[in-house]
């Protein structure tokens, strides 16, 4: 609800839509968004890691989707992402 989604609509959710393939260089994360809401993209390299790192720079959505490019992925063979609402 705080992310601007409609709790009475099962299709109204904050979710990652797509990730670009990591073999093509930087990863682009695209998610469903609500215009005007600010989000932060976080990552970790293992599900066993306790802490999430944050990609630099929060994103304020201007449309129904938003994106962030992770150019810090480097040689990591995998990364897990999540998108969070920033208040």
Secondary structure in CASP SS format (residue, H / E / C, confidence):
PFRMAT SS
TARGET T0000
AUTHOR 0000-0000-0000
METHOD secondary structure of the structure
MODEL  1
X C 1.00
X C 1.00
X C 1.00
X C 1.00
X C 1.00
X C 1.00
X C 1.00
X C 1.00
X C 1.00
X C 1.00
X C 1.00
X C 1.00
X C 1.00
X C 1.00
X C 1.00
X E 1.00
X E 1.00
X E 1.00
X E 1.00
X C 1.00
X C 1.00
X H 1.00
X H 1.00
X H 1.00
X C 1.00
X C 1.00
X E 1.00
X E 1.00
X E 1.00
X E 1.00
X E 1.00
X E 1.00
X C 1.00
X C 1.00
X C 1.00
X C 1.00
X C 1.00
X E 1.00
X E 1.00
X E 1.00
X E 1.00
X E 1.00
X E 1.00
X E 1.00
X C 1.00
X C 1.00
X C 1.00
X C 1.00
X C 1.00
X C 1.00
X C 1.00
X C 1.00
X E 1.00
X E 1.00
X C 1.00
X C 1.00
X C 1.00
X C 1.00
X E 1.00
X E 1.00
X C 1.00
X C 1.00
X C 1.00
X C 1.00
X E 1.00
X E 1.00
X E 1.00
X E 1.00
X E 1.00
X E 1.00
X C 1.00
X C 1.00
X C 1.00
X C 1.00
X C 1.00
X C 1.00
X C 1.00
X C 1.00
X C 1.00
X E 1.00
X E 1.00
X E 1.00
X E 1.00
X E 1.00
X E 1.00
X E 1.00
X C 1.00
END
